Amino acid sequence: MIKGIGIDATELDRVAKIIERRPHFVERILTPAELTLFASHSSHRQVEFLAGRYACKEAFSKAWGTGIGKVSFQELEILRDDNGAPAFTKSPHQGKVFVSLTHTEELAIAQVLLEE
């Protein structure tokens, strides 16, 4: 049974400017394991990665029904499954968490579905 669904879009240019102005923002959003993946990418790909993880976490909070604040960025972790696709490895949800993530030239867009 579906418990919730959430979607979010994050602008890549906005994320690039935030990284430039406030580098600690990265550590606020990403878990230590996500930071390891982030560091392995080129600077352009780092912007896409951070925007994508931010969008995933926002989409999760919408599906969860609380928004960010009741669930923190550090309580949510999105790594990769065996095929390289994004997968939640940490969340307060006890059921299955499905995520779809895509990028355009301007946006990272994520959709999250929570199943009981």
N, C-alpha and C positions, 0 to 999 in steps of 0.2 A: 504494500500500500504506500502511496506517495504521501510523505509528511510535509514536504515543501519544495518550492522551486524558486530560484533567484537568478537574476541576470545583472551584469554590470559591464559598462564600457569605460575604459580609461584612456585618456589622450596621451600619446607617446611624447609629444613636445612638452607637455606639462610635467611629466615625470622626469624628462631630461633636465629641465630647468630646476626642479626640486633637488635632483641629485647634485647638480652644480652648486646650488646655494646652501643646501643642508645635507651634506654627505651622511650624517648619522641617521637620516630618514631611512636609509637602506636597512640598517640594523634594527630599526623600530618595526619594520614590516616583515623582514625575513627571519626565519629561525636559523640557528647555526648550520643545519644541514642544507638549507636553501642558500645560505650565504656561500657555502662551498661551491654549489653549482653556479651561482651568480659570478663568482670570481673566475670561473673557468672560461667565461665568454669574452668576446671583444666588447668595446664600450657601446657600440650600437646595439648589439645583442643583449647587453646588460640592461639597457633601457627597456627593450621588449620583454625581457624576463621579469624585471621588477613590475612593470605595468601589468603583465599577465598575472603574476601572483597577487598583486593588489586587487585586480578585478575578480579573481577567483575567491579571495577572502571576503570581499564585499558581497559577491553573489551568494556565498555560503551564509553570511549573516542575514541576508534577505530571506533566503530559504528557511533559515532557522527561526525567523520571525522576530528577531531582536535588533538587528543592525549592529554595527561595530560599536563596542562599548560594553555590551552585555557579554560579548565574546571578544577576546583580544586577538590581534594579529598573531601573537606568539602561541596562542592555543590552536592555531590552524597551520598545517604544513602540507605543501603540495610538492611532491618530488616526482619521480617518473616510474611508470610500471615497466615490465619486462620488454615492452615494445617501444618505450621512449615517450609514451603519452603521459600527460600530466595526471597525477593520481593523489588524492588526499591520503596522507599517511598519519595524520593526527587531526582530530577534531573532537568536540564534545558529543557528537551524534553517535549513538550506539548501533545504528543500522548502516546500510550501504550509502555511500556518497558517490555520486556520478558527477563528472565534470567534463565540460567541453570548452576548449580555449582556442581562439583564433586571433590573428593579427592582420591588420591592413597597414597601409603606409602611415595612417594617422592614429589608429586605435588598437587596443587590446580588448577583446570582448570575451567574457566568460559566462557560462551558464552552469548552474549547479542544481542537481536534483537529489533530494534526500528521500530515501526509502526505508520504511520500517521493516 
